[in-house]
Every structure is written in structure tokens, then in C-alpha cells.
Amino acid sequence: MKRISLFIISLSLIISLMGCSSSVQSSIKDFNDNDIAAIVKDKEITIGELRFLYPDKEVLESIEGTVKIELILQEAKRMNLDVSDNKDLQEETMMLLPLRDKEDPFGKSMIDFIEMQAQKLGMEPKEYYKKYVEIRSEQIAYIDAYTQEMFGEPDAYNEDGLEVYNKKANDFLNEFVKEHKNEIKILIESIS
């Protein structure tokens, strides 16, 4: 149960980091998959990598959030944080993001997303889903380890604990990104 609540916290942090841009100057059609959208330290993030994780209509507005996630991953790795239970987390992620029954609204939207992405990328849905879960599991594992290192474990059973923890972590992560702005180059800009 503790692991699942930490997964939910990490996933909610990823989602909150993603919603950072409001409108974009260009269309995804203006770019090739190998075009570099951003550079975090020495790691290039390509349009193709973004297209793998997001529907085309959301790719360009997801650049800033993806940059934040990459910066956090690099910092967690630099700190040698233990994510050795990542395999367990991947299994939990697959249980929480399953190919659910289409009667469930979340399940239907997830199935639709997976099918759309798989078709776009020329993959089988299960093959796409497996790779997607691997990527998200790694992100969640490092974000989880990093936030626990910085803030300790949340009091998920306290009514306001989770909300307060998420706000505190989100504010800290936004400041962390500001402190490292010289190590970040966003090559495809969005307008506010």
C-alpha cells in the first residue's frame, strides 16, 4: 500500500510538471523526429522521444515539463539514489495503468491512447505499452527516490498530507529548475 501511494504521488508530480506551457508557435508537422527540442546538461531530447510519450497535439507543449523531469532524473542519478526496486515499481505501474476495460473512463482513454500511439509509431499496442511503462516506471522511480530524499515520506493517510506534500515538492522542483536554467536549452520555444 505504501508503494502504491508513493507511485500516485510521483505520477501526480509528473502530470503537474507536464502542464507548463499554454500555447505553441509551431505545429508538430514543422519538425522531424530527430530534431532536438531541448538539451538538459548534455542530454538531448528529440521530437521523436516526445512523440513516443505524448499524442502529437501535446508534444510541443510538453517540452518544458519533459525538461524538468529530465533534470530531476539526472540529479537523482548524480546523487546515486537507490531505485533497485524499479522492477517492482514497473509491475505496479502496469497494474495501475493497465489495459483496462473500456467501460472504465480512465481505462478507455488509456486504451485509446495506447492504440493511437502504437499505430502512429508502427508498433503493436502491447509492444508500445510495454516500452511506455518502462520509460514511465524509470521516471517515477527516480522522482519517487528524489522527493523522498529531499522531503521524506509523505503522510498519505493524513487528509491534507498528500496535497501539502505535492505542493511542497512541486514548488521545490520549480525552484530547482530555475537554479539550473543555465544547464537547460529549450530549442523549440512556446509562447505564454
C-alpha positions in Angstrom: 0.0 0.0 0.0 2.8 2.4 0.9 4.5 1.7 -2.5 1.2 2.4 -4.4 0.7 5.8 -2.6 4.3 6.8 -3.5 3.6 5.8 -7.1 0.5 8.0 -7.1 2.5 10.9 -5.6 5.2 10.5 -8.2 2.7 10.2 -11.1 0.9 13.3 -9.9 4.2 15.2 -9.9 4.9 14.1 -13.4 1.5 15.2 -14.5 1.8 18.6 -12.8 5.2 19.1 -14.3 3.8 18.4 -17.8 1.2 21.2 -17.7 3.6 24.1 -18.0 3.0 25.7 -21.4 -0.1 27.3 -22.7 0.2 27.7 -26.5 2.9 26.9 -29.1 4.2 28.9 -32.0 4.7 25.9 -34.3 2.9 22.7 -35.3 4.4 19.3 -34.8 4.3 18.9 -38.5 7.1 21.6 -38.7 9.5 19.1 -37.1 11.2 15.8 -37.8 11.6 13.1 -35.2 15.3 13.6 -35.0 15.0 17.4 -34.4 16.3 18.4 -31.0 13.6 20.0 -28.8 15.8 20.7 -25.8 19.1 19.9 -24.1 19.4 19.3 -20.4 23.0 19.4 -19.4 24.4 17.2 -22.2 21.2 15.1 -22.8 19.3 15.9 -26.0 15.6 15.4 -26.0 14.3 14.9 -29.5 10.9 15.4 -31.0 10.8 11.6 -31.6 11.2 10.9 -27.9 8.4 13.3 -27.1 6.2 11.8 -29.8 6.7 8.4 -28.2 5.3 9.6 -24.9 2.6 12.1 -26.0 -0.1 12.5 -28.6 1.2 14.7 -31.4 -1.2 17.5 -30.4 0.5 17.6 -26.9 4.2 17.1 -27.9 5.2 20.8 -28.3 3.5 21.9 -25.1 5.1 19.0 -23.2 8.7 20.1 -23.8 9.1 22.3 -20.7 7.7 19.6 -18.4 9.9 16.9 -20.0 12.9 19.1 -19.4 12.0 19.3 -15.7 11.6 15.6 -15.5 15.0 15.0 -17.2 16.7 17.4 -14.9 15.3 15.6 -11.8 16.3 12.2 -13.3 19.8 13.4 -13.8 20.1 14.9 -10.3 18.7 11.7 -8.7 21.2 9.6 -10.7 24.0 12.0 -9.7 23.1 11.5 -6.1 23.2 7.7 -6.6 19.7 7.3 -5.2 18.7 3.7 -4.9 15.9 2.7 -7.3 16.8 -1.0 -7.2 13.1 -1.9 -6.6 12.4 -0.4 -10.1 11.3 -3.8 -11.3 8.6 -4.0 -8.6 7.6 -0.4 -9.5 7.3 -1.4 -13.2 5.0 -4.3 -12.2 2.9 -1.9 -10.0 2.8 0.7 -12.8 1.5 -2.0 -15.2 -1.2 -2.9 -12.6 -2.2 0.8 -12.1 -2.0 1.7 -15.8 -3.5 -1.5 -17.2 -5.2 -2.1 -20.5 -8.5 -1.8 -18.6 -12.0 -2.4 -19.5 -13.3 0.2 -21.9 -16.3 0.7 -19.6 -13.9 2.5 -17.1 -13.4 6.1 -18.4 -9.7 6.1 -17.5 -9.3 2.6 -19.0 -10.9 3.7 -22.2 -8.8 6.8 -22.5 -5.6 4.8 -21.8 -6.6 2.1 -24.3 -7.3 4.8 -26.9 -4.0 6.5 -26.2 -2.0 3.2 -26.5 -3.7 2.2 -29.7 -3.3 5.7 -31.2 0.4 5.8 -30.2 1.1 2.3 -31.4 -0.5 3.0 -34.8 1.4 6.3 -35.1 4.7 4.6 -34.4 4.1 1.4 -36.4 4.1 -0.8 -33.3 1.8 -3.4 -31.8 -0.2 -1.9 -28.9 1.2 -4.4 -26.3 4.8 -3.6 -27.6 4.2 0.1 -27.3 2.6 -0.2 -23.9 5.5 -2.3 -22.5 8.1 0.3 -23.6 5.9 3.2 -22.4 5.6 1.6 -19.0 9.4 1.0 -18.9 10.0 4.7 -19.5 7.4 6.0 -17.1 8.5 3.5 -14.4 12.0 4.7 -14.6 10.8 8.3 -14.3 8.5 7.5 -11.4 11.2 5.6 -9.6 13.7 8.4 -9.8 11.2 11.1 -9.0 10.0 9.0 -6.1 13.5 8.4 -4.7 14.4 12.1 -5.2 11.4 13.5 -3.5 11.7 11.1 -0.6 15.4 12.0 -0.2 14.5 15.7 -0.2 11.2 15.6 1.8 11.0 12.2 3.5 7.9 10.1 3.1 4.5 11.8 2.8 1.8 11.3 5.4 -0.6 9.9 2.8 -3.1 8.9 5.4 -3.5 12.5 6.7 -6.2 14.2 4.7 -4.1 17.2 3.8 -0.8 15.4 3.9 -0.7 14.3 0.2 -1.8 17.7 -1.1 0.6 19.6 1.1 3.5 17.2 0.1 2.7 17.6 -3.6 2.6 21.4 -3.4 5.9 21.5 -1.4 7.6 19.1 -3.8 6.3 20.9 -6.9 7.4 24.3 -5.5 10.8 22.9 -4.7 11.2 21.3 -8.1 10.2 24.5 -9.9 12.9 26.4 -7.9 15.4 23.6 -8.6 14.8 24.1 -12.4 15.3 27.8 -12.0 18.6 27.3 -10.3 19.8 25.1 -13.2 18.4 27.3 -16.0 22.0 27.8 -17.4 22.2 24.0 -18.0 18.9 23.9 -19.9 18.4 24.9 -23.6 14.9 24.8 -24.9 15.3 24.9 -28.7 11.6 24.8 -29.6 10.0 27.7 -27.7 6.4 28.1 -26.7 4.6 31.3 -26.1 2.6 32.1 -23.0 
